[in-house]
Amino acid sequence: MDKRPIIEPFRIHTVQAIAMPSRDVREEALRRSHYNLFGLRAGEVTIDLLTDSGTGAMSTRQWAGMMLGDESYAGSSSFFRFEEVVRDLTGFSEVIPTHQGRAAEKILFATLVDDGQVVLNNNHFDTTRANVEYRGAEARDLVAAEGNDPALVAPFKGDMDIDALRSSLEADGDRVPLVMVTVTNNAGGGQPVSMANLRAVRELCDEYSVPFFLDACRFAENAWFIKTREEDYADMTPKQIAQEMFSLADGCTMSAKKDGLANIGGFLALNDERVASECRNLLILTEGFPTYGGLAGYDLEAIAQGLIEVLDEDYLRYRTRSVEYLAEKVASGGVPIVQPPGGHAVFVDARALLPHIPPQEYPAHSLAVEFYREGGVRGIELGSLAFGVPQEDGTDVPAAMELVRLAIPRRMYTQSHIDYVAEVVLDVAARAGSMGGYRIVEQAPWLRHFTARLEPVPVGSGR
Ligand SMILES: *Cc1c(COP(=O)(O)O)cnc(C)c1O
């Protein structure tokens, strides 16, 4: 192995200035936003790791492609380029563009899922779950047990629990309209799913005659993990591996804001012509004509090019390495994280770092606020603020884990930015013992973490 650093496989062509707010400005911004990081203006954030969705940098070829965008309402040449790239990648014959991933979910589930049914997934992403539940169906998570153990190091912690899948199909088979597998498993920490597991899911779906869809948002990162971790795949290209993944499924939903390397967009692709034609009818109702689906022609060009670039080996090696590099730096300084790091983010385990803050006082939220206060680094709380279930008596049923996600936008930050983030995390961790919790002052009835107002609980208040 070459010992030299794995460098960014690109040079910078256009730059965007980063905000460097002073500590006083950050403190004031926190007060103004009621200690909710969603309330910050982007211009108050130095390194924004809120999400890797739609935040990446596009290439010169993508920008050049945008100039070629054909904005014809029907039959745009940009659509045919997009369709060709998606067909070549996925093998699915029916390709339906949407404005983002959740629109593909909405249309697919409106067509296939009914009241009282059960959708099985390794872990439903939050928009996927919401769209299943909106249909009156149950969104059941069946990730393998190792996927729920943050400290355990295993190669494919996104795998579906095949025994649990069989039991669910046996018990509820006639109520299961489709099985989904999310690659990589975003809600479970960006952990990959092995080809062997996808194959086992396919076999069970055949046995019970249930369609199998991929939630393919991070298909390229998943393909890279298969290449580097699963026997027999080392000599295949990421594209060949991705093609094999898709060949095991009947269709997929996709957010182009992730491994489409675009700032907006998505698609639904499948083989069943009858289902596709029903989906297109709905698409016309909510998204637009089937050759643009809520996107501009230039977006379709950017996505088509992005789907090609994302499978470049140098890109995927750098991409996964930059996440792993941040993980190694903070873990070697003693900060507990979800292991091994996934494809798009480092998840800091706030329950382990701040054992003195009870879940009712949102330890992961407290940690996320400190990363911002300390260095202008914005992550996202994925713990009891986001997933706790409020009860009538004003308390919460806490979430299973208390995590802060530091998601890395694609091709945007350099190694020195990542070094800076690691130092901020380590400086905050060094004073973890003196940090206090938060309480909610005001909250919405659902998805409260986006808008909740909070205030610090005074440290040593004896609660
Ligand atoms: C982002 C994401 C979605 C939804 O896509 P949007 O483009 O944000 O609507 C669905 N599933 C997974 C796994 C995702 O990461």
The ligand as a Gaussian input file, in Angstrom:
#p B3LYP/6-31G(d) Opt

LIG

0 1
 C      -32.009000      11.872000       1.740000
 C      -32.639000      10.547000       1.794000
 C      -33.950000      10.346000       1.361000
 C      -34.855000      11.479000       0.892000
 O      -34.302000      12.206000      -0.148000
 P      -34.594000      13.781000      -0.335000
 O      -33.916000      14.109000      -1.602000
 O      -34.030000      14.473000       0.867000
 O      -36.068000      13.941000      -0.407000
 C      -34.464000       9.062000       1.408000
 N      -33.730000       8.032000       1.872000
 C      -32.468000       8.198000       2.295000
 C      -31.687000       7.015000       2.772000
 C      -31.870000       9.441000       2.281000
 O      -30.620000       9.594000       2.714000

